[in-house]
Amino acid sequence: MRFRIYKRKVVLLTLVVVICGLAFWSSGRQKKTDSGSFPKEVETVRRSISSSSSINSHIQEQATPAVSRGPVPRPAVQTNNTHQEKAKDKAKLFKSEVDNTSLVYRGIVFQLNFDQTIRNEEKFKTVRQKDDLVVVVQVHNRPDYLKLLVDSLRRARNVENILLIFSHDYWSPEINKVVASIDFCQVLQIFFPFSIQLYPQEFPGNDPRDCPRDIPKKDALKLGCINAEYPDSFGHYREAKFSQTKHHWWWKLHFVWDRVRVLKDHKGLILLIEEDHYLSPDFIHLLKLMTALKREQCTDCDILSLGSYSHISYSSKANKVEVKAWKSTEHNMGMALSRETYQKLIQCTDTFCTYDDYNWDWSLQHLTVSCLPSYWKVMVSEAPRIFHAGDCGMHHKKASCMPINQKTKIENILQSSGNQLFPKNLLITKRLPTNGVGGVAPHVKNGGWGDIRDHELCKSYVQLQ
């Protein structure tokens, strides 16, 4: 009798083990399938450091280190010293975990920036010509808006001819999946190597020894925080989340023109856009017409712009452009520039990198009146071929973000103007006089860029190999 009961127990136990094994095997297969969000180049690194979660979850959630699930001891009365020692030990353990993960990320970013693997290269090798348009997208961490941008690019005529470069300052499997879904043109991903994510507890990220933003300088000096000597023009100390965008923009500009090997001898245009922009189906066609018009009638135009923020009716404006003095508040969206314009701009590295404004576009505005050989002239489309879909972001604070609503508004504009797109030629309706007004100086300096460490890091990008 006892033997039969024992046999039943053994059979039941065996069944339980088999079921658990099957569940574990299925779970493992699912995780393997999900790993497609990481590029193949980093899969080995990912497996080597992720025992129970992905690299991304370590960085994004900044989880505390896992502990064994032993019996929970009774709370004990401890001295303050013991509490402080345990808190210090816990902080050290957490910092070590973050440091290790950050080092892995830095290695991945270095390797990807060095390899410069172009997706879909063979597929479009015979289609894309050497100096065809390059589109560079600055990406942070708004995948819903990025999906809208990619959707608009997919609908653009002749998009198969472009090289599409995504410049990231945040590693995200979700964003990588969006980029990996692109099958309509050649694609390259590059990564800003000095992001907050890569340096979460030290400059250029948030160093715990940095001064609080609003502390008076005299108190900062008494406190001994490491950047006490360098508040901005308004007496505030740096905030990494605001400094990062200007750093990324300047690094990206230099890296694309001077470090992307496939563009070493590129003589065409580079179009600069951001993750929350939306492009019209004829934007490539329009840039070709503008390039020809610049060559024939505006050889001193420095920038071509796909449009400003005002949504003008297409009915009488679709084939019209204006030549104006460049303004950061109007022409910072959809800027296309040549190597000649870039080379003049990079000569102003010191001025750009030391100007106390955390906005890259306002810093450019300052260059047009303080450093560049002459103020910028921009040829801009009166009927915009680019739209700002981002109703949330660094300068737009809302309780809820509705990308789909923005998409609907933009598509309604384009659909109602469909027969006005793809004009056969362009007409300059307004032009600056030869000896007309000069450049436009920024009407205000916004600060946020007083820290000498930001200045020196920004200036170093032109020397990085």
VEXMAR-395345 format. One record per residue: x, y, z of N, C-alpha, C in turn. Coordinates in steps of 0.05 Angstrom, whole numbers, padded with zeros to 5 digits, always signed. Example, Ala and Ser with C-alpha at 12.3 -4.5 7.8 and 13.67 -1.06 7.14 Angstrom:
+00264-00114+00156+00246-00090+00156+00264-00066+00156
+00257-00045+00142+00273-00021+00143+00258+00001+00157
//
This chain:
+00017-00024+00000+00000+00000+00000+00017+00025+00000
+00037+00026+00018+00055+00049+00019+00070+00052-00007
+00077+00029-00019+00093+00029-00043+00077+00042-00066
+00050+00036-00067+00033+00047-00088+00030+00078-00084
+00027+00087-00059+00025+00116-00053+00051+00130-00061
+00073+00117-00055+00099+00128-00062+00102+00131-00092
+00093+00109-00107+00094+00111-00136+00077+00133-00147
+00053+00137-00135+00036+00160-00145+00051+00186-00141
+00063+00190-00118+00077+00215-00112+00100+00220-00133
+00115+00198-00138+00136+00200-00158+00126+00208-00185
+00104+00196-00194+00092+00202-00220+00083+00231-00221
+00068+00240-00199+00059+00268-00198+00082+00288-00199
+00103+00281-00183+00126+00299-00182+00140+00301-00210
+00141+00277-00223+00153+00277-00250+00137+00294-00269
+00110+00292-00268+00093+00308-00286+00097+00338-00281
+00099+00346-00256+00103+00374-00249+00130+00384-00260
+00151+00368-00257+00177+00376-00268+00176+00379-00298
+00163+00360-00312+00161+00361-00341+00146+00386-00350
+00123+00392-00336+00107+00416-00343+00123+00441-00339
+00138+00443-00316+00154+00466-00311+00176+00469-00332
+00188+00446-00340+00209+00447-00360+00198+00458-00387
+00174+00448-00394+00162+00458-00419+00156+00488-00418
+00146+00497-00395+00140+00526-00392+00166+00542-00394
+00187+00533-00381+00212+00547-00382+00223+00548-00410
+00221+00525-00425+00231+00524-00452+00216+00543-00471
+00189+00544-00467+00172+00562-00483+00180+00591-00477
+00184+00597-00451+00191+00624-00444+00218+00632-00456
+00237+00613-00456+00263+00619-00468+00261+00624-00498
+00243+00609-00512+00240+00614-00540+00228+00641-00546
+00209+00649-00528+00196+00675-00532+00216+00698-00528
+00234+00695-00508+00254+00715-00503+00273+00717-00527
+00280+00693-00538+00298+00693-00561+00285+00708-00585
+00259+00704-00589+00245+00717-00611+00245+00747-00606
+00240+00756-00581+00239+00784-00575+00266+00798-00579
+00288+00783-00578+00314+00795-00579+00320+00808-00606
+00302+00805-00625+00306+00817-00652+00307+00847-00651
+00299+00859-00629+00300+00888-00627+00328+00898-00624
+00347+00881-00618+00375+00889-00616+00389+00882-00642
+00407+00900-00652+00422+00893-00676+00439+00868-00672
+00444+00853-00693+00459+00828-00692+00487+00833-00680
+00498+00857-00686+00525+00862-00677+00528+00862-00647
+00506+00867-00632+00509+00869-00603+00495+00846-00589
+00486+00825-00603+00471+00803-00590+00489+00788-00571
+00515+00785-00579+00533+00770-00562+00538+00785-00536
+00541+00812-00537+00545+00828-00513+00520+00827-00496
+00497+00828-00509+00472+00828-00494+00469+00802-00478
+00475+00779-00491+00472+00754-00477+00491+00752-00453
+00515+00763-00457+00536+00760-00436+00530+00775-00411
+00513+00796-00412+00508+00812-00388+00480+00811-00378
+00462+00798-00393+00434+00798-00385+00425+00771-00376
+00426+00765-00351+00418+00739-00341+00388+00738-00337
+00375+00759-00326+00347+00758-00321+00331+00780-00335
+00346+00800-00346+00332+00822-00360+00351+00834-00380
+00340+00849-00399+00356+00861-00420+00372+00884-00410
+00393+00892-00426+00409+00916-00419+00391+00940-00416
+00372+00942-00434+00355+00966-00434+00339+00969-00408
+00330+00947-00397+00314+00949-00372+00332+00959-00349
+00357+00951-00349+00376+00961-00329+00378+00991-00330
+00382+01002-00354+00386+01030-00357+00360+01046-00354
+00339+01037-00367+00314+01052-00367+00302+01053-00339
+00301+01030-00325+00288+01029-00299+00308+01035-00277
+00334+01032-00282+00354+01035-00262+00347+01020-00237
+00341+00994-00242+00332+00977-00220+00354+00972-00200
+00347+00968-00175+00367+00960-00155+00375+00932-00160
+00399+00925-00153+00409+00898-00158+00391+00877-00145
+00389+00854-00159+00372+00832-00149+00384+00820-00124
+00367+00811-00106+00376+00798-00081+00363+00771-00080
+00375+00753-00065+00364+00726-00062+00338+00727-00047
+00320+00708-00053+00294+00708-00041+00293+00690-00017
+00310+00695+00003+00310+00679+00027+00288+00688+00046
+00285+00675+00069+00265+00683+00089+00270+00712+00098
+00248+00727+00101+00250+00755+00110+00254+00756+00140
+00276+00767+00149+00281+00768+00178+00263+00789+00192
+00260+00786+00217+00245+00806+00233+00259+00832+00232
+00243+00854+00232+00256+00880+00235+00271+00882+00261
+00295+00894+00260+00311+00896+00284+00317+00926+00289
+00319+00933+00313+00326+00961+00320+00356+00964+00316
+00363+00983+00300+00392+00987+00294+00400+01015+00300
+00425+01019+00303+00436+01046+00308+00436+01062+00282
+00437+01088+00284+00439+01105+00260+00463+01099+00243
+00486+01093+00257+00510+01086+00242+00507+01062+00225
+00493+01042+00235+00488+01017+00220+00471+01024+00195
+00450+01040+00199+00433+01048+00177+00449+01062+00156
+00466+01081+00164+00482+01096+00145+00501+01079+00130
+00514+01060+00145+00532+01042+00131+00518+01025+00110
+00495+01015+00117+00480+00998+00098+00471+01015+00074
+00463+01039+00079+00455+01057+00057+00478+01062+00038
+00502+01067+00050+00526+01071+00034+00533+01046+00018
+00531+01023+00031+00537+00998+00016+00518+00994-00007
+00493+00999-00001+00472+00996-00022+00477+01015-00045
+00484+01040-00039+00490+01060-00060+00514+01051-00076
+00535+01041-00063+00559+01032-00078+00552+01009-00096
+00535+00990-00086+00527+00967-00103+00511+00976-00127
+00493+00995-00122+00476+01005-00144+00494+01020-00165
+00512+01037-00155+00530+01051-00174+00547+01032-00190
+00556+01010-00177+00572+00991-00191+00556+00978-00214
+00531+00972-00207+00513+00960-00228+00509+00979-00251
+00503+01004-00245+00499+01024-00266+00525+01028-00282
+00547+01030-00268+00573+01034-00282+00579+01012-00301
+00575+00987-00292+00580+00964-00310+00562+00964-00334
+00537+00970-00330+00518+00970-00353+00525+00993-00372
+00532+01016-00361+00540+01039-00378+00564+01033-00394
+00584+01019-00383+00608+01012-00397+00601+00994-00421
+00583+00975-00416+00574+00957-00438+00561+00973-00461
+00544+00991-00453+00531+01009-00473+00551+01025-00488
+00571+01036-00474+00591+01052-00488+00606+01036-00509
+00612+01011-00501+00625+00993-00520+00609+00987-00545
+00582+00983-00540+00564+00978-00563+00563+01002-00581
+00561+01026-00570+00559+01051-00585+00585+01055-00601
+00607+01052-00588+00633+01055-00602+00635+01036-00626
+00627+01011-00622+00629+00991-00643+00610+00998-00667
+00586+01006-00660+00566+01012-00681+00575+01037-00697
+00585+01057-00683+00595+01081-00697+00620+01076-00714
+00635+01056-00705+00659+01048-00721+00651+01031-00745
+00633+01012-00741+00626+00994-00763+00610+01008-00785
+00591+01026-00777+00575+01041-00796+00561+01022-00817
+00548+01002-00807+00534+00982-00824+00509+00995-00836
+00507+00994-00862+00484+01006-00876+00464+00984-00883
+00441+00986-00872+00419+00967-00878+00408+00972-00906
+00400+00951-00919+00388+00952-00946+00407+00963-00967
+00433+00961-00961+00453+00972-00980+00452+00958-01007
+00452+00932-01007+00452+00917-01032+00426+00921-01047
+00404+00922-01032+00377+00924-01044+00375+00950-01062
+00387+00971-01053+00384+00997-01067+00411+01007-01079
+00430+00989-01081+00456+00996-01090+00456+01008-01118
+00440+00997-01136+00439+01006-01164+00420+01030-01167
+00403+01035-01147+00383+01057-01149+00395+01084-01139
+00409+01082-01116+00420+01107-01104+00445+01115-01118
+00447+01140-01126+00471+01152-01139+00488+01165-01117
+00513+01169-01124+00533+01178-01104+00525+01203-01088
+00516+01223-01102+00510+01249-01088+00480+01254-01084
+00465+01232-01084+00436+01235-01078+00432+01245-01049
+00408+01254-01043+00401+01266-01018+00407+01248-00994
+00418+01260-00973+00421+01246-00947+00402+01260-00927
+00386+01244-00913+00367+01254-00893+00377+01245-00866
+00382+01264-00848+00392+01258-00821+00371+01265-00800
+00363+01245-00784+00342+01248-00764+00354+01248-00737
+00351+01269-00721+00360+01269-00693+00338+01256-00676
+00345+01235-00662+00325+01218-00648+00331+01218-00618
+00310+01222-00601+00313+01218-00572+00298+01194-00564
+00274+01197-00553+00260+01174-00543+00230+01177-00546
+00220+01183-00570+00192+01186-00575+00184+01168-00598
+00182+01142-00593+00177+01123-00615+00151+01128-00630
+00131+01138-00616+00105+01142-00630+00107+01163-00652
+00122+01184-00646+00126+01205-00666+00145+01195-00688
+00165+01180-00680+00184+01169-00700+00169+01151-00720
+00149+01136-00711+00133+01120-00729+00118+01137-00749
+00108+01160-00741+00095+01178-00759+00114+01188-00781
+00138+01196-00772+00158+01205-00791+00165+01184-00811
+00170+01159-00802+00177+01137-00820+00154+01132-00839
+00129+01134-00829+00106+01130-00847+00105+01151-00869
+00112+01176-00862+00112+01197-00882+00134+01193-00902
+00157+01184-00893+00179+01178-00911+00172+01156-00931
+00159+01136-00920+00151+01113-00937+00134+01122-00961
+00118+01143-00957+00100+01152-00978+00113+01172-00998
+00138+01180-00992+00151+01200-01009+00160+01188-01035
+00156+01202-01057+00165+01193-01083+00195+01194-01085
+00207+01174-01097+00236+01171-01100+00252+01168-01074
+00238+01160-01053+00251+01156-01027+00273+01134-01029
+00270+01116-01048+00290+01095-01050+00318+01105-01057
+00319+01131-01065+00345+01142-01073+00361+01154-01050
+00348+01158-01027+00361+01172-01005+00377+01153-00987
+00396+01164-00973+00409+01150-00950+00396+01163-00925
+00384+01146-00908+00370+01156-00884+00387+01149-00860
+00396+01170-00846+00413+01166-00822+00398+01174-00797
+00397+01156-00778+00385+01162-00752+00407+01167-00732
+00407+01190-00719+00427+01196-00699+00413+01196-00671
+00421+01177-00655+00407+01171-00630+00423+01182-00606
+00409+01191-00585+00421+01196-00559+00408+01178-00537
+00393+01158-00546+00381+01140-00527+00378+01112-00539
+00388+01092-00526+00386+01065-00536+00359+01054-00527
+00343+01046-00547+00316+01035-00541+00309+01013-00561
+00303+00989-00551+00295+00967-00568+00270+00975-00585
+00252+00990-00573+00228+00998-00587+00234+01016-00611
+00253+01035-00607+00261+01052-00629+00277+01036-00650
+00294+01018-00640+00309+01001-00659+00290+00985-00677
+00268+00976-00666+00248+00961-00682+00236+00978-00703
+00230+01003-00696+00219+01022-00716+00239+01025-00739
+00264+01029-00732+00284+01033-00753+00288+01008-00769
+00288+00985-00756+00292+00959-00770+00269+00953-00789
+00246+00966-00785+00223+00960-00803+00225+00974-00830
+00245+00992-00833+00247+01008-00857+00259+00990-00880
+00244+00987-00901+00252+00970-00923+00252+00986-00950
+00249+01012-00948+00245+01028-00973+00270+01045-00981
+00292+01043-00965+00316+01058-00972+00339+01048-00956
+00363+01058-00961+00386+01051-00945+00385+01066-00918
+00394+01052-00897+00391+01063-00870+00417+01059-00855
+00425+01080-00840+00448+01078-00823+00440+01090-00795
+00448+01076-00774+00444+01086-00747+00471+01094-00735
+00472+01118-00723+00495+01127-00708+00485+01135-00681
+00504+01136-00661+00496+01141-00633+00514+01162-00621
+00501+01182-00609+00516+01203-00595+00531+01190-00572
+00558+01191-00571+00573+01175-00551+00575+01188-00524
+00563+01212-00519+00565+01225-00493+00538+01232-00482
+00519+01213-00485+00492+01218-00476+00489+01213-00446
+00467+01223-00435+00461+01219-00406+00459+01189-00400
+00447+01174-00419+00444+01146-00415+00470+01131-00412
+00491+01140-00426+00517+01128-00425+00533+01137-00401
+00526+01161-00390+00540+01173-00367+00520+01182-00347
+00505+01163-00335+00482+01171-00318+00490+01184-00292
+00514+01179-00281+00522+01190-00255+00548+01206-00256
+00554+01216-00280+00578+01233-00283+00574+01251-00307
+00589+01272-00309+00587+01290-00332+00594+01274-00357
+00579+01278-00380+00559+01299-00384+00531+01292-00375
+00528+01271-00360+00502+01265-00347+00500+01280-00321
+00485+01268-00302+00480+01282-00277+00499+01272-00255
+00520+01287-00251+00539+01281-00230+00527+01289-00203
+00526+01271-00183+00514+01279-00157+00530+01301-00143
+00554+01306-00153+00571+01328-00141+00566+01355-00154
+00549+01355-00175+00542+01380-00188+00526+01399-00170
+00526+01424-00176+00511+01444-00161+00481+01442-00168
+00463+01445-00149+00435+01447-00155+00429+01471-00173
+00409+01469-00190+00404+01489-00211+00402+01517-00199
+00387+01520-00177+00379+01547-00168+00395+01557-00144
+00416+01543-00137+00431+01552-00114+00447+01577-00121
+00448+01598-00103+00464+01622-00109+00494+01614-00110
+00509+01629-00126+00537+01622-00130+00553+01622-00104
+00547+01642-00086+00562+01643-00061+00557+01618-00044
+00532+01608-00045+00526+01584-00029+00538+01559-00043
+00539+01560-00070+00551+01537-00084+00581+01535-00078
+00594+01559-00076+00623+01558-00069+00627+01547-00041
+00609+01554-00022+00612+01544+00005+00607+01514+00005
+00587+01505-00011+00580+01477-00012+00603+01460-00025
+00617+01473-00043+00640+01459-00055+00632+01441-00079
+00608+01445-00091+00600+01429-00114+00619+01436-00137
+00623+01416-00155+00646+01418-00173+00643+01439-00194
+00619+01448-00201+00617+01469-00222+00608+01496-00210
+00615+01500-00185+00607+01524-00170+00616+01550-00184
+00638+01549-00198+00649+01573-00211+00634+01580-00237
+00616+01563-00247+00606+01566-00274+00576+01565-00276
+00562+01584-00263+00533+01586-00269+00529+01600-00296
+00505+01599-00306+00500+01612-00332+00495+01642-00328
+00486+01655-00349+00483+01685-00348+00461+01693-00329
+00444+01674-00321+00422+01681-00303+00426+01669-00275
+00451+01660-00270+00457+01650-00243+00449+01621-00238
+00441+01607-00259+00432+01579-00256+00454+01560-00264
+00454+01536-00253+00473+01515-00260+00461+01495-00279
+00479+01482-00294+00471+01465-00316+00451+01443-00308
+00434+01436-00327+00416+01413-00325+00422+01396-00350
+00431+01371-00344+00440+01354-00366+00419+01349-00387
+00394+01347-00379+00373+01340-00399+00369+01363-00419
+00377+01387-00412+00375+01409-00431+00401+01413-00447
+00423+01407-00434+00449+01410-00448+00452+01390-00470
+00441+01366-00466+00446+01344-00484+00438+01350-00513
+00416+01363-00518+00406+01367-00545+00426+01383-00562
+00437+01404-00551+00457+01421-00565+00482+01405-00571
+00491+01390-00551+00514+01372-00555+00509+01353-00578
+00486+01340-00577+00480+01320-00597+00479+01333-00625
+00467+01356-00627+00464+01368-00653+00491+01375-00666
+00509+01386-00650+00535+01394-00661+00552+01369-00667
+00552+01349-00650+00566+01324-00655+00556+01311-00680
+00530+01309-00683+00517+01296-00706+00526+01310-00732
+00525+01337-00732+00532+01352-00756+00560+01345-00765
+00579+01345-00746+00607+01340-00752+00611+01310-00760
+00598+01292-00745+00603+01264-00750+00593+01255-00778
+00569+01266-00785+00558+01258-00811+00575+01269-00834
+00584+01294-00833+00599+01305-00855+00628+01294-00855
+00640+01290-00832+00669+01284-00832+00676+01256-00822
+00658+01241-00812+00665+01215-00801+00649+01191-00813
+00627+01196-00826+00613+01175-00840+00628+01169-00866
+00640+01145-00868+00658+01139-00890+00645+01140-00917
+00620+01131-00919+00607+01130-00945+00601+01158-00956
+00603+01179-00938+00598+01206-00947+00623+01223-00949
+00646+01209-00950+00672+01223-00950+00674+01244-00972
+00664+01237-00996+00666+01256-01018+00638+01265-01027
+00619+01265-01009+00592+01272-01016+00590+01302-01024
+00579+01307-01048+00576+01334-01058+00547+01343-01059
+00529+01327-01049+00501+01334-01049+00492+01347-01024
+00466+01349-01020+00455+01361-00996+00451+01341-00973
+00452+01352-00949+00443+01337-00925+00420+01352-00913
+00398+01338-00909+00374+01349-00898+00372+01341-00868
+00370+01361-00851+00369+01357-00822+00340+01359-00812
+00330+01337-00800+00303+01336-00789+00304+01323-00761
+00281+01322-00748+00279+01310-00722+00257+01289-00721
+00257+01274-00699+00239+01251-00697+00209+01258-00697
+00203+01283-00691+00174+01290-00690+00166+01307-00714
+00181+01305-00736+00173+01319-00760+00158+01300-00779
+00144+01312-00798+00128+01297-00817+00132+01309-00844
+00138+01293-00865+00145+01304-00891+00124+01298-00912
+00122+01317-00931+00103+01314-00953+00113+01294-00973
+00095+01282-00990+00104+01263-01010+00123+01274-01031
+00123+01301-01034+00140+01313-01056+00164+01328-01045
+00173+01322-01020+00195+01337-01009+00221+01333-01024
+00226+01309-01034+00251+01304-01049+00250+01318-01076
+00226+01317-01089+00222+01331-01114+00227+01361-01111
+00216+01372-01089+00219+01401-01084+00248+01409-01079
+00263+01393-01064+00291+01399-01059+00307+01399-01085
+00300+01381-01103+00315+01381-01129+00309+01407-01144
+00284+01416-01144+00277+01441-01158+00291+01464-01144
+00292+01464-01118+00305+01486-01103+00335+01487-01108
+00347+01463-01110+00376+01462-01116+00382+01474-01143
+00366+01467-01163+00369+01478-01190+00365+01508-01190
+00345+01518-01175+00339+01546-01173+00362+01561-01159
+00372+01549-01139+00395+01561-01125+00419+01565-01143
+00425+01544-01159+00447+01545-01178+00443+01567-01199
+00419+01571-01207+00413+01590-01229+00408+01619-01219
+00395+01622-01196+00386+01649-01188+00394+01658-01160
+00405+01640-01144+00411+01648-01116+00437+01633-01107
+00459+01639-01121+00484+01625-01114+00494+01631-01086
+00485+01653-01074+00493+01660-01047+00474+01650-01026
+00454+01634-01033+00436+01622-01013+00452+01601-00998
+00451+01602-00971+00467+01583-00954+00450+01559-00946
+00424+01563-00942+00407+01542-00932+00382+01539-00950
+00373+01515-00954+00347+01510-00966+00329+01499-00944
+00305+01511-00942+00286+01503-00921+00260+01493-00933
+00251+01471-00923+00226+01459-00933+00201+01474-00923
+00204+01493-00905+00180+01508-00897+00183+01518-00868
+00165+01536-00861+00165+01546-00834+00141+01534-00819
+00135+01545-00796+00114+01533-00779+00086+01542-00787
+00083+01562-00804+00056+01570-00812+00046+01553-00835
+00022+01543-00832+00010+01525-00853-00005+01542-00873
+00009+01551-00893-00004+01568-00914-00018+01550-00934
-00040+01560-00945-00055+01545-00965-00037+01540-00989
-00040+01515-01000-00024+01507-01023-00034+01519-01049
-00059+01527-01050-00072+01534-01075-00057+01555-01092
-00044+01574-01079-00030+01595-01094+00000+01596-01086
+00009+01577-01069+00036+01579-01059+00054+01555-01064
+00042+01534-01075+00056+01508-01077+00082+01510-01094
+00083+01528-01113+00107+01530-01130+00123+01556-01125
+00119+01567-01101+00133+01593-01095+00152+01590-01071
+00175+01604-01074+00195+01604-01052+00202+01633-01047
+00214+01638-01023+00224+01664-01016+00253+01662-01008
+00268+01684-01012+00295+01685-01002+00296+01706-00980
+00304+01697-00956+00303+01713-00932+00329+01711-00917
+00331+01728-00896+00352+01725-00876+00343+01702-00857
+00361+01683-00852+00354+01660-00836+00347+01668-00807
+00325+01657-00797+00316+01661-00770+00311+01635-00756
+00322+01632-00732+00319+01606-00718+00291+01599-00712
+00274+01619-00707+00246+01614-00700+00229+01606-00724
+00239+01610-00748+00224+01604-00772+00235+01582-00790
+00262+01580-00790+00275+01564-00810+00292+01541-00798
+00286+01533-00774+00302+01512-00761+00292+01484-00766
+00272+01482-00783+00259+01456-00788+00263+01449-00818
+00274+01425-00823+00278+01417-00851+00299+01433-00865
+00322+01437-00851+00344+01452-00863+00362+01434-00880
+00366+01442-00905+00384+01427-00923+00409+01444-00928
+00433+01433-00924+00457+01448-00928+00478+01433-00944
+00495+01447-00957+00517+01435-00973+00542+01433-00956
+00562+01419-00967+00588+01417-00953+00601+01445-00949
+00597+01462-00969+00609+01489-00967+00597+01504-00943
+00571+01502-00939+00559+01516-00916+00568+01503-00890
+00570+01476-00890+00580+01463-00866+00609+01472-00858
+00626+01473-00878+00654+01480-00873+00657+01509-00862
+00640+01527-00870+00640+01554-00859+00630+01552-00830
+00610+01536-00825+00598+01534-00799+00617+01521-00779
+00632+01501-00787+00649+01487-00768+00673+01505-00760
+00679+01526-00776+00700+01545-00768+00691+01561-00744
+00666+01561-00738+00655+01577-00716+00650+01559-00691
+00665+01537-00689+00661+01518-00667+00664+01532-00640
+00685+01547-00636+00689+01560-00610+00666+01578-00602
+00656+01594-00622+00634+01612-00616+00608+01597-00609
+00602+01577-00625+00578+01561-00620+00580+01547-00593
+00603+01536-00586+00606+01520-00562+00608+01536-00536
+00613+01562-00538+00615+01579-00514+00592+01598-00511
+00574+01600-00531+00551+01618-00529+00531+01607-00508
+00524+01624-00489+00507+01615-00467+00478+01612-00474
+00472+01592-00490+00444+01585-00497+00443+01555-00503
+00426+01541-00488+00425+01512-00491+00411+01503-00517
+00399+01522-00531+00386+01516-00557+00406+01517-00580
+00407+01496-00595+00426+01496-00618+00418+01516-00639
+00392+01520-00643+00383+01539-00664+00388+01568-00657
+00383+01575-00632+00389+01602-00623+00419+01607-00623
+00435+01586-00618+00464+01589-00620+00473+01594-00649
+00460+01580-00668+00465+01586-00696+00457+01614-00703
+00435+01624-00693+00427+01651-00698+00448+01671-00689
+00461+01665-00667+00482+01682-00657+00506+01682-00677
+00512+01658-00688+00535+01656-00706+00531+01673-00731
+00506+01675-00740+00500+01690-00765+00507+01719-00763
+00509+01730-00739+00516+01758-00735+00543+01762-00721
+00556+01740-00713+00580+01744-00696+00604+01730-00708
+00601+01710-00724+00624+01693-00732+00625+01687-00762
+00602+01679-00773+00602+01671-00802+00610+01694-00820
+00622+01689-00843+00631+01710-00861+00609+01729-00868
+00585+01720-00871+00562+01737-00876+00537+01723-00864
+00516+01739-00861+00492+01727-00849+00481+01707-00869
+00466+01687-00858+00455+01666-00875+00432+01676-00891
+00432+01668-00917+00408+01671-00933+00395+01644-00937
+00369+01643-00934+00354+01618-00936+00334+01620-00958
+00332+01599-00974+00310+01597-00994+00290+01578-00981
+00265+01588-00977+00245+01573-00962+00220+01570-00978
+00208+01547-00977+00183+01541-00991+00160+01556-00976
+00143+01570-00991+00121+01584-00979+00100+01564-00969
+00095+01543-00985+00077+01522-00976+00094+01500-00964
+00092+01495-00938+00111+01477-00925+00109+01448-00935
+00132+01436-00937+00134+01407-00943+00143+01392-00918
+00145+01405-00896+00152+01393-00871+00133+01404-00849
+00126+01387-00830+00107+01395-00809+00118+01386-00782
+00112+01402-00762+00121+01394-00735+00098+01380-00721
+00100+01353-00719+00079+01337-00708+00081+01335-00677
+00104+01342-00666+00108+01339-00637+00094+01359-00620
+00072+01352-00608+00059+01370-00589+00069+01365-00561
+00088+01348-00558+00101+01344-00532+00131+01343-00537
+00146+01351-00516+00175+01351-00519+00188+01371-00500
+00213+01378-00506+00228+01395-00488+00215+01422-00484
+00203+01433-00506+00191+01460-00505+00161+01459-00505
+00150+01435-00504+00120+01432-00506+00111+01413-00484
+00099+01425-00463+00091+01408-00441+00060+01405-00441
+00051+01380-00444+00023+01375-00443+00017+01351-00425
-00007+01350-00415-00014+01328-00397-00014+01302-00413
-00024+01302-00438-00024+01279-00454-00015+01286-00483
-00001+01267-00496+00009+01271-00523-00008+01254-00542
-00017+01266-00564-00035+01252-00582-00023+01253-00610
-00003+01237-00616+00009+01237-00643-00011+01232-00665
-00030+01215-00660-00049+01208-00681-00066+01231-00689
-00072+01249-00670-00088+01273-00676-00072+01292-00694
-00046+01295-00688-00029+01311-00705-00027+01300-00733
-00024+01273-00735-00023+01260-00761-00048+01266-00777
-00071+01264-00765-00096+01269-00779-00097+01298-00790
-00089+01317-00774-00089+01345-00782-00071+01349-00807
-00047+01338-00805-00027+01341-00827-00037+01327-00852
-00047+01303-00849-00056+01289-00873-00080+01302-00886
-00097+01315-00870-00119+01331-00882-00109+01354-00899
-00088+01367-00889-00076+01389-00905-00065+01379-00931
-00051+01356-00930-00038+01346-00954-00058+01334-00974
-00079+01321-00963-00099+01310-00981-00115+01331-00995
-00121+01353-00981-00136+01374-00993-00120+01390-01014
-00093+01386-01013-00076+01401-01031-00061+01382-01050
-00071+01357-01053-00058+01337-01068-00051+01345-01097
-00069+01359-01110-00065+01367-01138-00045+01390-01140
-00037+01402-01117-00017+01424-01118+00011+01415-01113
+00014+01390-01104+00041+01379-01099+00055+01374-01126
+00081+01369-01124+00098+01363-01147+00096+01385-01169
+00102+01410-01162+00102+01431-01183+00124+01425-01204
+00119+01436-01228+00138+01431-01250+00162+01450-01247
+00158+01473-01236+00180+01492-01232+00174+01510-01208
+00194+01525-01200+00191+01543-01177+00195+01572-01185
+00183+01590-01169+00184+01618-01174+00193+01632-01148
+00213+01649-01149+00221+01665-01126+00203+01690-01125
+00186+01692-01104+00168+01714-01102+00178+01738-01086
+00196+01732-01067+00208+01753-01051+00238+01748-01048
+00253+01769-01051+00282+01765-01050+00295+01788-01034
+00315+01782-01018+00329+01803-01004+00344+01820-01024
+00345+01846-01020+00361+01863-01038+00391+01856-01034
+00407+01862-01054+00435+01855-01053+00449+01867-01029
+00443+01892-01023+00454+01905-01000+00432+01911-00979
+00416+01890-00975+00393+01894-00957+00400+01891-00928
+00380+01886-00912+00384+01883-00883+00403+01861-00877
+00418+01863-00856+00437+01842-00848+00423+01820-00833
+00440+01804-00820+00429+01781-00804+00413+01791-00780
+00400+01772-00769+00382+01778-00746+00395+01767-00720
+00401+01785-00702+00413+01776-00676+00391+01764-00658
+00398+01745-00642+00379+01734-00623+00369+01757-00604
+00343+01758-00600+00332+01780-00584+00336+01774-00554
+00343+01749-00547+00348+01742-00519+00367+01719-00518
+00382+01718-00497+00400+01695-00492+00386+01677-00471
+00383+01651-00476+00367+01634-00459+00383+01621-00436
+00410+01622-00437+00425+01611-00415+00425+01580-00416
+00432+01568-00394+00433+01539-00392+00459+01527-00403
+00478+01544-00410+00503+01534-00423+00526+01551-00413
+00528+01553-00386+00550+01568-00375+00573+01551-00365
+00569+01525-00363+00589+01506-00352+00612+01502-00371
+00636+01507-00361+00660+01505-00378+00664+01476-00388
+00654+01457-00374+00656+01429-00383+00640+01424-00409
+00616+01437-00410+00601+01435-00435+00616+01448-00458
+00628+01471-00453+00643+01485-00474+00665+01467-00485
+00681+01456-00467+00704+01440-00476+00696+01414-00490
+00675+01401-00480+00666+01376-00493+00656+01383-00521
+00640+01404-00523+00629+01412-00549+00652+01418-00569
+00672+01431-00560+00694+01438-00578+00711+01414-00586
+00710+01393-00570+00727+01369-00575+00717+01352-00598
+00692+01355-00606+00681+01336-00626+00696+01337-00652
+00706+01361-00660+00720+01363-00686+00747+01348-00685
+00756+01341-00661+00782+01328-00659+00778+01297-00655
+00754+01288-00649+00750+01260-00644+00753+01244-00670
+00765+01221-00667+00769+01203-00691+00747+01181-00690
//
